Amino acid sequence: VLKESNDLGHKGIMMRALLSALAATLAALLLAADAGASFAGGRRDPRRRSRAAAAGATTAMRSDLPARAGPDDDDRLLDDRARPDILSIRSEGEYADFLGSEADDRICVIKFYASWCKSCAKFGVKYKRLARERGDVRIADEVVRAGQARFAEVEYTANARLCKTLKVKRLPSVHFHVRGRGKVSEVVTRPSQFDMVERELERLLGRHGRGEGGADFDGEMEEGSDLVDGLMDRMRSGTAEAKLDRT
């Protein structure tokens, strides 16, 4: 009897020890869960910190934009829907309208490309980046930031007649226009040398802002203006002929 009693007492002690260990483990798990909830509530997880860092880097890049580009605290600029405002020109009339705006004296930048050209596709990615940095930024139908220049693009195959009139012989190429003066410069280059386009735009923005010209500059503009004038005359002539045919 004494032996059985000792065995039962030993088993009781072991059971109590096991129950105590289980209780301690459960308490530790509950504390860990509470600590995790507090951590998640008080601090950001690594993925959120990465997104915040990316947003900070984007904001830092935008701080390099010119003063005219808009207020730095405009939260709409951080929206993923924001896109550079690049006009896709599909006719001679749209081309003339783009360059003939009387209310806007900003430099006009026009890219000529072909949809089948792989080099043009790579070039286009950098062109969009430049347009976002120096041109208007749009969300849906609203311009949320005005830039220093206006940007457009012309697809060669769909506008072969226009491109031939403008003497576009190599792709991709970029033309720069000033209102009332015509084409002032042209850059033909590969995607890896896109910085040539950026440097030329910076040069023209500086001269345009200071109102500088010079003989060479005026000569380039006169030549470009003649091309545009010829195009406009041909369009007016075509419209007159169409009216005569209808009568």
GIWO-V399897 format. One line per field, one symbol per residue. ss: DSSP state (a for helix, b for strand, c for the rest). psi: psi as a letter, one per 20 degrees, with the letter a starting at -180 (. if undefined). burial: 1 if it has 16 or more other C-alpha atoms within 10 Angstrom, else 0. Layout:
ss->???
psi->???
burial->???
This chain:
ss->caaaaaaaaaaaaaaaaaaaaaaaaaaaaaaaaaaaaaaaaacccaaaaaaaaaaaaaaaaaccccaaacccccaaaaccccbbcbbbbccaaaaaaaacccccccbbbbbbbccccaaaaaaaaaaaaaaaaaccbbbccbbbbcccbbbbbbbcaaaaaaaaacccccccbbbbbbcccbbbbbbbccaaacaaaaaaaaaaaaaaaaccccaaaaaaaaaaaaaaaaaaaaaaaaaaaaaaaac
psi->ghghhhghhghgggghgghgggggggghggghgghgghghhhqqrhhhhghhhghhhghhhhiiqrhiirqhjohhhipiipqqnopopjrhghghhgijpiiojqpppppprqhiohhhghhhghghgghhhiaqpqocjpoippairqqrqppggilhgghhhjloiqqqqpqpqppiibpirpporrhikhhhgghgggghhghhhikqeqggghgghgghhgggghggghghghgghhghhh.
burial->0000000000000000000000000000000000000000000000000000000000000100100011000000100001111100100100110111000011111111110000111011011101111111111000011111111111110010011001010011111111101111111111100100100010011000000000000001110110110011000000000000000
